[in-house]
Amino acid sequence: MAAAQDDIYALYIVALIYLNGNGVEKDADKGMAYLERSAVLGNADAQLVLAGRYYSGDFIAKDIEKAREWLEKAAALGNEKAKNALQTF
């Protein structure tokens, strides 16, 4: 499986599958683990979603500073949504 080989896009897709329960039982812990791994490895989309989770407190403890950090990382990789979010943060 590509996710097992640290493919950042596969990790991101698997994260969304578990977080949303698409075809599997919803599992926030697994989903967040895959999401964080993808983000740490440099997936800007995963970084943006992780920032949103920290901001809202969904599936993870709310942490505004971590939300900003992940937005900044995603923006540095060129994610336009992250750049826009930082303007109003």
Contact map, one row per residue, 1 for C-alpha under 8 A:
11111000000000000000000000000000000000000000000000000000000000000000000000000000000000000
11111110011000000000000000000000000000000000000000000000000000000000000000000000000000000
11111111111001000000000000000000000000000000000000000000000000000000000000000000000000000
11111110000000000000000000000000000000000000000000000000000000000000000000000000000000000
11111110000000000000000000000000000000000000000000000000000000000000000000000000000000000
01111111011000000000000000000000000011001000000000000000000000000000000000000000000000000
01111111111000000000000000000000000001000000000000000000000000000000000000000000000000000
00100111111100000000000000000000000011101110000000000000000000000000000000000000000000000
00100011111110000000000000000000000001000010000000000000000000000000000000000000000000000
01100111111111000000000000000000000000000000000000000000000000000000000000000000000000000
01100111111111100000000000000000011011000000000000000000000000000000000000000000000000000
00000001111111110000000000000000011001000010010000000000000000000000000000000000000000000
00000000111111111000000000000000000000000000000000000000000000000000000000000000000000000
00100000011111111100000000000010010000000000000000000000000000000000000000000000000000000
00000000001111111110000000000111111000000000000000000000000000000000000000000000000000000
00000000000111111111000000000010001000000000000000000000000000000000000000000000000000000
00000000000011111111111101000010000000000000000000000000000000000000000000000000000000000
00000000000001111111110111110110000000000000000000000000000000000000000000000000000000000
00000000000000111111100001110111000000000000000000000000000000000000000000000000000000000
00000000000000011111110001000000000000000000000000000000000000000000000000000000000000000
00000000000000001111111111100000000000000000000000000000000000000000000000000000000000000
00000000000000001101111111000000000000000000000000000000000000000000000000000000000000000
00000000000000001000111110000000000000000000000000000000000000000000000000000000000000000
00000000000000001100111111000000000000000000000000000000000000000000000000000000000000000
00000000000000000100111111100000000000000000000000000000000000000000000000000000000000000
00000000000000001111110111110000000000000000000000000000000000000000000000000000000000000
00000000000000000110100011111110000000000000000000000000000000000000000000000000000000000
00000000000000000110000001111111000000000000000000000000001000000000000000000000000000000
00000000000000000000000000111111100000000000000000000000001000000000000000000000000000000
00000000000000100110000000111111110000000000000000000000000000000000000000000000000000000
00000000000001111110000000111111111000000000000000000000000000000000000000000000000000000
00000000000000100010000000011111111100000000000000000000001000000000000000000000000000000
00000000000000100000000000001111111110000000000000000000000000000000000000000000000000000
00000000001101100000000000000111111111000000000000000000000000000000000000000000000000000
00000000001100110000000000000011111111100000010001000000000000000000000000000000000000000
00000000000000000000000000000001111111110000011001000000000000000000000000000000000000000
00000101001000000000000000000000111111111000000000000000000000000000000000000000000000000
00000111101100000000000000000000011111111110011000000000000000000000000000000000000000000
00000001000000000000000000000000001111111111111001000000000000000000000000000000000000000
00000000000000000000000000000000000111111110001000000000000000000000000000000000000000000
00000101000000000000000000000000000011111110000000000000000000000000000000000000000000000
00000001000000000000000000000000000001111111001000000000000000000000000000000000000000000
00000001100100000000000000000000000001111111111000000000000000000000000001000000000000000
00000000000000000000000000000000000000100111111100000000000000000000000011101110000000000
00000000000000000000000000000000000000100011111110000000000000000000000001000010000000000
00000000000100000000000000000000001101100011111111000000000000000000000000000000000000000
00000000000000000000000000000000000101110111111111100000000000000000011011000000000000000
00000000000000000000000000000000000000000001111111110000000000000000011001000010110000000
00000000000000000000000000000000000000000000111111111000000000000000000000000000000000000
00000000000000000000000000000000001100100000011111111100000000000010010000000000000000000
00000000000000000000000000000000000000000000001111111110000000000111111000000000000000000
00000000000000000000000000000000000000000000000111111111000000000010000000000000000000000
00000000000000000000000000000000000000000000000011111111111101000010000000000000000000000
00000000000000000000000000000000000000000000000001111111110111110110000000000000000000000
00000000000000000000000000000000000000000000000000111111100001110110000000000000000000000
00000000000000000000000000000000000000000000000000011111110001000000000000000000000000000
00000000000000000000000000000000000000000000000000001111111111100000000000000000000000000
00000000000000000000000000000000000000000000000000001101111111000000000000000000000000000
00000000000000000000000000011001000000000000000000001000111110000000000000000000000000000
00000000000000000000000000000000000000000000000000001100111111000000000000000000000000000
00000000000000000000000000000000000000000000000000000100111111100000000000000000000000000
00000000000000000000000000000000000000000000000000001111110111110000000000000000000000000
00000000000000000000000000000000000000000000000000000110100011111110000000000000000000000
00000000000000000000000000000000000000000000000000000110000001111111000000000000000000000
00000000000000000000000000000000000000000000000000000000000000111111100000000000000000000
00000000000000000000000000000000000000000000000000100110000000111111110000000000000000000
00000000000000000000000000000000000000000000000001111110000000111111111000000000000000000
00000000000000000000000000000000000000000000000000100000000000011111111100000000000001001
00000000000000000000000000000000000000000000000000100000000000001111111110000000000000000
00000000000000000000000000000000000000000000001101100000000000000111111111000000000000000
00000000000000000000000000000000000000000000001100100000000000000011111111100000011011000
00000000000000000000000000000000000000000000000000000000000000000001111111110000011001000
00000000000000000000000000000000000000000001001000000000000000000000111111111000000000000
00000000000000000000000000000000000000000011101100000000000000000000011111111110011000000
00000000000000000000000000000000000000000001000000000000000000000000001111111111111000000
00000000000000000000000000000000000000000000000000000000000000000000000111111110000000000
00000000000000000000000000000000000000000001000000000000000000000000000011111110000000000
00000000000000000000000000000000000000000001000000000000000000000000000001111111001000000
00000000000000000000000000000000000000000001100100000000000000000000000001111111111000000
00000000000000000000000000000000000000000000000000000000000000000000000000100111111100000
00000000000000000000000000000000000000000000000100000000000000000000000000100011111110000
00000000000000000000000000000000000000000000000100000000000000000000001101100011111111000
00000000000000000000000000000000000000000000000000000000000000000000001101100111111111100
00000000000000000000000000000000000000000000000000000000000000000000000000000001111111110
00000000000000000000000000000000000000000000000000000000000000000000001000000000111111111
00000000000000000000000000000000000000000000000000000000000000000001001100000000011111111
00000000000000000000000000000000000000000000000000000000000000000000000000000000001111111
00000000000000000000000000000000000000000000000000000000000000000000000000000000000111111
00000000000000000000000000000000000000000000000000000000000000000001000000000000000011111
